[in-house]
Amino acid sequence: MARMSRTSKAILALLLGACLTTFLQSEPHDSFVQPNVSREAASAAAAAALLAAVAMPGAAEARAPTISVFGFGSGMSDAYSQNDNPTNPYSQFSDGTNAVYKLTQDILDKKKAELAKGFDAIEAAPGFIQAKNPMKLNTCLRGSAFYIKSDMEAISKGLAEDRSNAAFAKTREVAQKLGELGAHGRAKNWPQCDKDYAEVQSLISEWKRMVAF
């Protein structure tokens, strides 16, 4: 069905007001008790209806709110999609285009210190694997190693903000393998956890050589 235009709404409101006024002006019948409504009130109601009809935008003109459901959609309720804009100059996750957020040597030094602590923390993983303790292994990976990926990326880019080098790509491999280690730990696949941990340390060693860490 076609949507009603503003003109149609205005005509309908005028007709409604005219009918209401005519009804109130007519003589009351014996079998009907006339409601106690003044002509002024009727006129005011008709005017209000007309104003609402003219002022209200049609359904086609109204802007529907944008929302996100489970990460799908362009709505601002999705915090994650807001970081997906690579050219956002105010985001530290952008690709550096006109970026307001810039890496400095002081920031890099802090990230190096933070990363060293993260590397030390995940060295506790073999003990939790040997003890077959998935909860402590998960806590180790999710807590202490939380910033490893972002710190490695920042150090790989350096002050030149170069994302195209091999060291930057290597950080993705480390993060992926850490995720696999956590998943296999939750599944209690301990032999695979041993293999994952060995691969994580091998990838980290390769990255360290690339950036002279």
C-alpha positions as CSV (number, residue, x, y, z in Angstrom):
1,M,0.0,0.0,0.0
2,A,1.3,3.4,-0.9
3,R,2.3,5.7,2.0
4,M,0.1,8.7,2.7
5,S,1.6,12.0,1.6
6,R,1.6,15.2,3.7
7,T,-1.1,16.7,1.4
8,S,-3.4,13.7,1.9
9,K,-2.9,14.0,5.7
10,A,-3.8,17.7,5.6
11,I,-7.0,17.1,3.6
12,L,-8.0,14.3,5.9
13,A,-7.5,16.5,8.9
14,L,-9.6,19.3,7.4
15,L,-12.4,16.8,6.6
16,L,-12.3,15.5,10.1
17,G,-12.4,19.0,11.6
18,A,-15.4,19.9,9.4
19,C,-17.3,16.8,10.2
20,L,-16.7,17.3,13.9
21,T,-17.8,21.0,13.8
22,T,-21.0,20.1,11.8
23,F,-21.8,17.3,14.2
24,L,-21.5,19.6,17.3
25,Q,-23.7,22.3,15.6
26,S,-26.5,19.9,14.8
27,E,-29.6,19.7,17.0
28,P,-29.4,16.9,19.6
29,H,-31.9,14.0,19.3
30,D,-33.9,12.7,22.1
31,S,-32.3,9.3,22.0
32,F,-28.8,10.7,22.1
33,V,-27.1,12.6,24.9
34,Q,-24.9,15.3,23.3
35,P,-21.4,15.2,24.8
36,N,-20.4,18.3,26.7
37,V,-17.8,19.5,24.2
38,S,-17.5,23.2,23.3
39,R,-17.1,24.4,19.7
40,E,-13.9,26.1,20.8
41,A,-12.5,22.7,21.9
42,A,-13.6,21.1,18.6
43,S,-11.9,23.9,16.6
44,A,-8.7,23.5,18.6
45,A,-8.7,19.8,18.1
46,A,-9.1,20.2,14.3
47,A,-6.4,22.8,14.2
48,A,-4.0,20.6,16.2
49,A,-4.8,17.7,13.8
50,L,-4.0,19.9,10.8
51,L,-0.8,21.1,12.3
52,A,0.3,17.6,13.1
53,A,-0.5,16.4,9.6
54,V,1.4,19.1,7.9
55,A,4.4,19.1,10.3
56,M,4.8,15.4,10.5
57,P,7.2,14.0,7.9
58,G,5.9,11.2,5.8
59,A,7.1,7.7,6.5
60,A,9.3,7.8,3.4
61,E,11.0,10.9,4.6
62,A,11.7,9.8,8.2
63,R,15.2,8.5,8.9
64,A,15.2,5.1,10.6
65,P,17.7,4.7,13.4
66,T,20.7,2.6,12.6
67,I,21.5,-0.2,14.9
68,S,23.8,-3.2,15.1
69,V,22.7,-6.7,16.1
70,F,25.5,-9.2,17.1
71,G,28.0,-7.0,15.2
72,F,26.1,-6.8,12.0
73,G,24.9,-3.4,10.7
74,S,26.3,0.2,10.7
75,G,24.8,1.3,14.0
76,M,26.9,3.1,16.6
77,S,25.9,0.5,19.2
78,D,28.6,-1.7,17.7
79,A,31.8,-0.7,19.4
80,Y,33.9,-3.0,17.4
81,S,32.9,-1.7,14.0
82,Q,34.0,1.8,15.0
83,N,37.6,0.5,15.0
84,D,37.2,-1.0,11.6
85,N,37.7,2.4,9.9
86,P,41.3,2.4,8.8
87,T,41.4,6.1,8.0
88,N,39.9,7.4,11.3
89,P,42.5,10.1,12.3
90,Y,41.5,9.9,16.0
91,S,42.0,6.2,16.4
92,Q,45.2,4.4,17.4
93,F,44.0,1.5,15.3
94,S,43.9,3.5,12.0
95,D,46.4,3.0,9.2
96,G,48.0,6.4,10.0
97,T,46.3,8.5,7.3
98,N,46.1,12.0,8.7
99,A,46.4,10.4,12.2
100,V,46.2,12.6,15.3
101,Y,47.5,9.7,17.3
102,K,51.2,9.3,16.6
103,L,53.7,6.9,18.0
104,T,56.6,8.5,19.9
105,Q,59.8,7.1,21.2
106,D,58.5,7.4,24.7
107,I,55.4,5.3,23.8
108,L,57.5,2.7,22.0
109,D,59.8,2.4,25.1
110,K,56.7,1.8,27.3
111,K,55.4,-0.8,24.9
112,K,58.7,-2.6,24.8
113,A,58.7,-2.8,28.6
114,E,55.1,-4.0,28.6
115,L,55.8,-6.6,25.9
116,A,58.7,-8.0,27.8
117,K,56.4,-8.6,30.8
118,G,53.9,-10.3,28.5
119,F,56.5,-12.6,27.1
120,D,57.6,-13.5,30.6
121,A,54.0,-14.2,31.6
122,I,53.3,-16.7,28.9
123,E,56.3,-18.7,29.9
124,A,54.1,-20.0,32.8
125,A,51.9,-21.8,30.2
126,P,53.9,-25.1,30.1
127,G,53.4,-25.6,33.9
128,F,49.6,-25.2,33.5
129,I,49.7,-27.6,30.4
130,Q,51.6,-30.2,32.4
131,A,49.1,-29.8,35.3
132,K,46.2,-30.0,32.8
133,N,44.7,-26.9,34.3
134,P,42.7,-25.2,31.5
135,M,41.4,-22.4,33.7
136,K,44.9,-21.2,34.8
137,L,46.2,-21.5,31.3
138,N,43.3,-19.4,30.0
139,T,43.9,-16.8,32.7
140,C,47.6,-16.7,31.8
141,L,46.9,-16.1,28.1
142,R,44.0,-13.7,28.5
143,G,45.4,-11.7,31.3
144,S,49.2,-11.4,31.0
145,A,49.4,-11.7,27.3
146,F,46.5,-9.4,26.5
147,Y,48.6,-6.6,25.0
148,I,51.1,-8.7,23.2
149,K,49.6,-8.3,19.8
150,S,49.2,-4.5,19.9
151,D,52.6,-4.0,21.5
152,M,54.3,-6.2,18.8
153,E,52.5,-4.3,16.1
154,A,53.5,-0.9,17.4
155,I,57.1,-2.0,17.7
156,S,57.0,-3.5,14.2
157,K,55.7,-0.4,12.7
158,G,58.1,1.8,14.5
159,L,58.1,5.6,14.2
160,A,57.8,5.3,10.4
161,E,54.4,3.7,10.9
162,D,55.3,1.0,8.3
163,R,52.7,-1.8,8.3
164,S,54.1,-3.5,5.2
165,N,57.1,-5.1,6.7
166,A,57.6,-8.8,7.5
167,A,57.8,-8.2,11.3
168,F,54.3,-6.6,11.3
169,A,52.9,-9.7,9.5
170,K,54.6,-12.0,11.9
171,T,52.7,-10.5,14.8
172,R,49.5,-11.8,13.3
173,E,51.0,-15.3,13.2
174,V,51.9,-15.0,16.9
175,A,48.4,-13.8,17.9
176,Q,46.8,-16.6,15.8
177,K,48.9,-19.3,17.5
178,L,48.2,-17.9,20.9
179,G,44.5,-18.1,20.2
180,E,44.9,-21.7,19.0
181,L,46.8,-22.5,22.2
182,G,44.0,-21.1,24.3
183,A,41.3,-23.0,22.3
184,H,43.2,-26.3,22.6
185,G,43.6,-25.7,26.3
186,R,39.9,-25.2,26.8
187,A,39.3,-28.4,24.8
188,K,41.9,-30.2,27.1
189,N,43.9,-31.3,24.1
190,W,47.2,-31.2,26.0
191,P,49.5,-32.8,23.4
192,Q,48.4,-30.2,20.9
193,C,48.9,-27.5,23.5
194,D,52.6,-28.6,23.9
195,K,53.0,-28.2,20.1
196,D,51.2,-24.8,20.0
197,Y,53.4,-23.4,22.8
198,A,56.6,-24.5,21.0
199,E,55.4,-22.9,17.8
200,V,54.5,-19.7,19.7
201,Q,58.0,-19.4,21.1
202,S,59.5,-20.1,17.7
203,L,57.4,-17.4,16.1
204,I,58.3,-14.9,18.9
205,S,62.0,-15.7,18.4
206,E,61.7,-15.0,14.7
207,W,60.0,-11.7,15.4
208,K,62.6,-10.7,17.9
209,R,65.4,-11.2,15.4
210,M,63.4,-9.1,12.8
211,V,63.1,-6.1,15.1
212,A,66.3,-6.6,17.2
213,F,64.2,-6.9,20.4
